[in-house]
Amino acid sequence: MGEVIYKFFRTNEYLFDTIISNQLYFSSIKQFNDPYDCHLTVGEEIPIESFETHINTLHDKEEDRLKHLKAFKKDPHTYTQRYIDCFNQILNYYGICCFSRTKHELLLWSHYTDSHKGVALGFDYELLKKKYLQFDEVDYDDNPYVFDINDINHSIARTILRKSTNWKYEKEIRFIMERSKSVAFDMSALVEVNFGLRCPKRTCVSIHYLINKLGYKNCKFLESNLNTLKYSLNFSSVDFEALKQEVLNESKEKRFNVNFSFKDLIDG
């Protein structure tokens, strides 16, 4: 097995749907938490020469080319804004599934797993690349990608993969589909389940049981622990027999810990 990449989840229906259906959801850009994610900009002004080149490749009829050129010359700002709106609609059709190259970044656990109560699923990168053919690393920069109307396909790709340097800690890899949807993955691609520091014990046991019951064969189960010497996480194998016993003991304590006395009735 080669590199493992990670997808972080809260312990909600999306996590369990992913495990039960062995499908990954490719989100629309509109669902992202960063308003600058996939932000489209064409710069301050499109040069008339660039626009003419673009229109000549886009329209066969001279009449159509002249109509667009006239509208652009009359009000470049309004026409450009309409173009931006049009390409934003195109961008919103794409489906994107995000992963990280690391499971050790504390901020990822805080932001995406409900403050360490969730999990990070680890996937075999090579197997995912064979299944989902469009992918790349995110490009972190201080400025959005400037859209080139004469190279639309490249510009769309770079816009989808550009994020602010504020997010560099995520070490993100993106898989891209032509539209937002759920797509099956090879069950052998799921190779790790990493439980957050605060993931409830009963949830850990339930996920372990579900994954084994569904027939995932290559999966390791790891729990996170605080490194006492530095701000970092350590991961170790989960002893599920001991964990199950703890869950059962806690259940017994709750059932028999009755804070009620018949003496209260008499005194009342």
C-alpha positions in Angstrom: 0.0 0.0 0.0 1.2 3.5 -0.9 0.2 6.9 0.4 -2.9 7.2 2.6 -5.1 10.4 2.3 -7.7 11.4 4.8 -11.3 12.6 4.8 -12.6 14.0 8.1 -16.2 13.5 9.3 -18.5 14.3 12.2 -20.3 11.3 13.5 -23.5 12.0 11.6 -25.6 10.5 8.8 -22.9 11.5 6.2 -20.3 9.4 7.8 -22.6 6.4 8.1 -24.0 6.8 4.6 -20.4 6.8 3.3 -19.6 3.6 5.1 -22.9 1.8 4.3 -23.0 2.7 0.6 -19.3 2.7 0.1 -19.8 6.0 -1.8 -18.1 9.4 -1.5 -20.1 12.5 -2.0 -18.8 15.2 -4.4 -20.0 18.5 -3.1 -21.0 21.6 -5.0 -18.9 24.7 -4.5 -22.0 26.3 -3.0 -21.7 23.9 -0.1 -18.1 24.9 0.9 -17.4 26.8 4.1 -15.0 29.3 2.6 -16.7 32.0 0.4 -13.3 32.6 -1.4 -13.1 28.9 -2.3 -13.1 28.6 -6.2 -13.4 32.4 -6.3 -13.5 33.6 -9.9 -11.9 36.9 -10.9 -11.0 38.3 -14.3 -8.9 41.1 -13.1 -9.7 44.8 -13.3 -10.4 44.9 -17.0 -10.4 42.6 -20.0 -8.3 44.0 -22.8 -10.4 44.5 -26.0 -7.8 42.4 -28.0 -8.3 39.4 -25.6 -12.1 39.8 -25.8 -12.0 39.8 -29.7 -9.9 36.7 -29.7 -12.3 35.0 -27.3 -15.4 36.0 -29.3 -13.8 34.8 -32.6 -13.2 31.3 -31.2 -16.6 31.2 -29.5 -18.9 32.3 -32.4 -18.9 31.2 -36.0 -21.3 33.8 -37.3 -20.0 37.3 -38.0 -23.3 38.8 -36.9 -23.0 37.2 -33.4 -19.4 38.3 -33.0 -20.3 41.9 -33.8 -23.3 41.9 -31.5 -21.2 40.7 -28.5 -18.3 43.1 -29.4 -20.7 46.0 -29.5 -22.2 45.1 -26.1 -18.7 44.8 -24.6 -17.5 48.1 -26.0 -20.7 49.9 -24.8 -20.3 48.8 -21.1 -17.3 46.5 -20.4 -17.9 46.3 -16.7 -21.5 45.1 -17.0 -20.7 42.7 -19.8 -17.7 41.3 -17.8 -19.9 40.8 -14.8 -22.4 38.8 -16.9 -19.5 36.6 -18.0 -18.4 36.0 -14.4 -21.9 35.1 -13.5 -22.1 32.6 -16.4 -18.8 30.9 -15.5 -19.8 30.8 -11.8 -22.8 28.8 -12.8 -20.5 26.4 -14.7 -18.3 26.1 -11.7 -21.3 25.3 -9.5 -22.1 22.3 -11.6 -18.8 20.6 -10.7 -18.6 18.1 -7.8 -15.5 18.1 -5.6 -14.4 15.6 -2.9 -11.7 16.9 -0.6 -9.0 15.0 1.3 -5.9 15.8 3.3 -2.4 14.4 3.2 -2.2 14.4 7.0 -4.2 13.2 9.9 -1.9 14.9 12.5 -3.1 18.5 12.0 -5.0 19.6 15.1 -7.0 22.2 13.3 -8.5 19.7 10.9 -9.8 17.7 13.8 -11.2 20.8 15.4 -12.9 22.2 12.3 -14.2 19.1 10.6 -14.9 16.5 13.3 -16.9 18.5 15.8 -14.0 19.2 18.1 -12.3 15.8 17.9 -15.6 13.9 18.4 -15.6 12.4 14.9 -13.3 10.3 12.7 -10.8 10.5 9.9 -11.2 7.8 7.2 -8.0 6.9 5.5 -8.0 5.9 1.9 -5.4 4.3 -0.4 -4.5 7.2 -2.7 -3.5 5.0 -5.6 -6.8 3.1 -5.6 -8.8 6.3 -5.5 -6.8 7.7 -8.5 -7.7 4.6 -10.5 -11.4 5.2 -9.7 -11.7 9.0 -9.9 -9.6 10.2 -12.8 -9.6 13.9 -12.3 -7.6 15.0 -9.3 -4.8 17.4 -8.2 -3.3 19.1 -5.2 -4.7 22.4 -4.1 -2.6 25.4 -5.0 -2.3 27.9 -2.1 -1.7 31.5 -2.9 -2.3 35.0 -1.5 -4.5 36.0 -4.5 -7.3 34.3 -6.5 -6.5 32.8 -9.9 -7.0 35.4 -12.6 -9.4 33.9 -15.2 -8.1 33.9 -18.8 -11.1 34.0 -21.2 -8.9 32.7 -24.0 -8.1 29.5 -22.0 -11.3 28.6 -20.3 -10.8 24.9 -19.5 -7.4 25.6 -17.9 -8.8 28.6 -16.0 -11.7 26.6 -14.6 -9.3 23.9 -13.4 -7.0 26.4 -11.8 -9.9 28.3 -10.2 -11.2 25.0 -8.6 -7.8 24.2 -7.2 -6.8 27.7 -5.9 -7.2 28.5 -2.2 -5.9 31.2 0.2 -2.7 30.5 2.0 -4.7 30.7 5.2 -5.7 27.1 4.4 -2.3 25.7 3.7 -2.2 23.6 6.8 -4.9 21.4 5.3 -2.5 19.9 2.6 -5.6 19.3 0.5 -6.1 17.0 -2.5 -9.2 17.4 -4.6 -11.0 14.8 -6.8 -13.4 16.4 -9.3 -16.5 15.2 -11.1 -18.5 16.8 -13.9 -21.3 17.4 -11.4 -22.2 17.1 -7.7 -23.1 13.4 -6.9 -22.2 10.4 -4.8 -19.8 7.9 -6.5 -18.9 4.4 -5.3 -15.3 3.6 -4.2 -13.6 0.3 -4.1 -14.1 -1.1 -0.6 -10.5 -2.2 -0.4 -9.5 1.5 -0.7 -10.7 2.2 2.9 -7.6 1.3 4.9 -7.9 3.3 8.2 -10.5 4.5 10.6 -9.0 7.1 13.0 -11.1 7.9 16.0 -11.0 11.4 17.5 -9.8 12.1 21.0 -13.4 12.7 22.1 -15.2 10.2 19.9 -17.7 8.4 22.2 -16.7 4.8 23.1 -20.1 3.5 22.0 -19.7 5.2 18.6 -16.2 3.6 18.1 -17.6 0.2 18.9 -20.6 0.7 16.5 -18.4 1.9 13.6 -16.0 -1.1 14.1 -18.9 -3.5 14.1 -20.5 -1.9 11.0 -17.3 -1.9 8.9 -16.5 -5.5 9.7 -20.1 -6.6 9.1 -20.2 -4.9 5.7 -17.1 -6.7 4.5 -14.3 -4.1 4.5 -11.2 -6.3 4.5 -8.2 -3.9 4.7 -9.2 -1.6 7.5 -7.1 -0.7 10.5 -8.8 1.0 13.5 -6.7 3.6 15.4 -7.4 5.9 18.3 -5.8 9.3 18.7 -3.9 10.3 21.8 -2.3 13.6 22.9 1.4 13.8 22.7 2.5 15.0 26.1 5.7 16.7 24.9 4.4 18.7 21.9 1.2 19.9 20.2 0.7 16.8 18.2 -1.4 13.6 18.0 -0.2 10.0 18.4 -2.2 7.1 16.9 -2.4 3.5 18.2 -4.4 0.4 17.5 -7.7 0.1 19.4 -8.3 -2.8 21.8 -11.9 -3.4 20.9 -12.5 -6.2 23.4 -11.4 -3.9 26.2 -13.5 -1.0 24.7 -16.6 -3.1 24.4 -16.2 -4.2 28.1 -16.0 -0.5 29.1 -19.1 0.3 27.2 -21.0 -2.6 28.8 -19.8 -1.6 32.3 -20.9 2.0 31.8 -24.3 0.8 30.6 -24.7 -1.3 33.8 -23.7 1.6 36.0 -26.3 3.8 34.3 -29.0 1.2 34.7 -28.4 0.6 38.3 -27.5 4.1 39.5 -31.0 5.1 40.6 -31.1 8.4 42.5 -34.4 7.6 44.2 -35.3 6.5 47.7 -38.7 5.4 49.1 -37.7 7.4 52.1 -38.3 10.5 50.0 -42.0 9.5 49.7 -42.3 9.1 53.4 -40.5 12.4 54.3 -42.7 14.2 51.6 
